[in-house]
Amino acid sequence: MIRKQIHIIRLFAACAAGLVASAAFAGPVTGWTAAHEIVGQTSTATIAGGGNALYMAPKPAYSGAVGILMNYGAAGSFVCSGSLIGAQSVLTAAHCVSDGTTARPISTTVFFYGGAADPAVYAGGAGITQIGVSNIFVNPLYTGQVVDQNDIAVLKLSEAAPNYAPIYGLSGLTDLTGVDHIIAGYGVRSDTGGSVGSNLGTGRLRYAGNRFDFRFGDPDFAGYWDNGFGGADVDNVWISDFDNGTALRDGSCNVGIFEGFIDPVFSTDKYCNTGIGEFEGIGGGGDSGSAYFVNGEVAAVHSFALWYRGDESNNRFGQLKGAVSVYEHMDFIRAS
């Protein structure tokens, strides 16, 4: 049996960096605050700046991971990430290019880099390929809510991607529970492991590992999260946490503690696992739309981050991250 007592929770969507919107939810999951907004265990700065080489994504394997710049006119320009899934197709998060209405960016540009250096791609320069987006396909079921299992979109490029960029396959995995993955994106970086630290900006590719712990629609929850996030469907939103080896920051395990779930399953290693070590990381602002790679294929798309403790807006250890599964959207992706 689950005791339905919801605590105050902070929800932070790793979104188009610089784009901020907040919302209060009505429904069974009350008291949540939401906002649309790769941090590792140690610094993700440049090597010259003291960054850990562990987070430098190897090329050419990750040259198909891309930065995306959206121009919203008077509202500003914002960034996300994505992955190449066809010669002219990039997979990303719907909230990067849509608020749930028919409105779209004035223009969208995708940035590729296949060299050995570590450039800030949005600044342009030698070796960086910029390609405009000619069409945007947003999942028609996307509501614009921060937590939405339909937060997925496909961008059509105006020309073929550069030859150095690999085209990634789509994973057919239907159960991601306990599956290790790698996330690669161009979002914010930090000079301090596990926290925001000094914001070193976006535009430099980083990657890190983690594992999927559960999905909101897992039968263990007995429908606990249904209609809890503004009415969007959430069953196939997959959750990972950002561990640092301590029980205090074991976010998935603490869901059971904070929400009062008394079923013994919530204390098993399905939920309670203190991480994969130094390579573990989590997405930050500008990493929305990043691929979650499993065996080199895209298994999910980065959508948001959430936390329970107030200090986790700055200390990312303990945060949960939400991903939209690819298998749920195969028909949409292929049609797009």
Disulfide bonds with the S-S distance in Angstrom:
Cys80-Cys96 2.05
Cys253-Cys272 2.06
